[in-house]
Amino acid sequence: MSYYRQHVFMCTNLRQNGEQCCGAAGAEALRAYAKKKLKAMGEAGQGRCRINIAGCLDRCTEGPVMVIYPEGVWYSYHNEADIDEILQKHVLEGQIVERLKLKG
C-alpha cells in the first residue's frame, strides 16, 4: 500500500506575461479551500488523500486544472462548489465527475 491512497495535484502557476493560466483564475485560493475541506472531511493524511501544489500542468486554456492519481483523471473547476463535488464524488465515493472531467 502506498503512503497516500490518492494524490491531487492542483496547478497554481501564475504566468507573468498576462497569458491565460490557472493562477490568474483563482487557483491558489481554491487549492487552499480544497485542503481545508479535505481535512474537515477527515480524508487528509497518511492512508487517505493529499492535495499538492503543482507548477504548470500545461493545460492553461482549460484551467484551473487538477489531476488525481493513481486514477489519472483530469478536472477543470471554477468555484468551491466544483471542489466540493470533486472531493465528495471522486475522492470519497470513487466516481468520476463527468461534467468537470477534461478529455485526454
Phi, psi and omega in degrees: 000138179279167184300319176243143175290321181217150171240131175249117178257120182245120179291132175234016184300133178242113179282134183279345184269005178087359178293157179301136180200165181296319181301320180288345180262016176084022185298324183295315179295322179289326175295316178299319177298315181299317178298315180296317181295315180300318178296317179296331179281352182075023184251006181265142173116180183308133180081355181239235187239151176229133175257126182239149170285138174239145169289199183303127176261006173065032175228045190304322183285351181253005192275172003289152183232157173218159173226137182248124177247148021273357184292332181072033180264129180260138178229151166250141181218157185227349183201178182296327179297321177296317178299313179304315181295317179296315180295317180293305186286309185280306185290313183278316188259351178073021181253137177285136178271092188301322185292340180251352183290137175271150177283147173073000000 
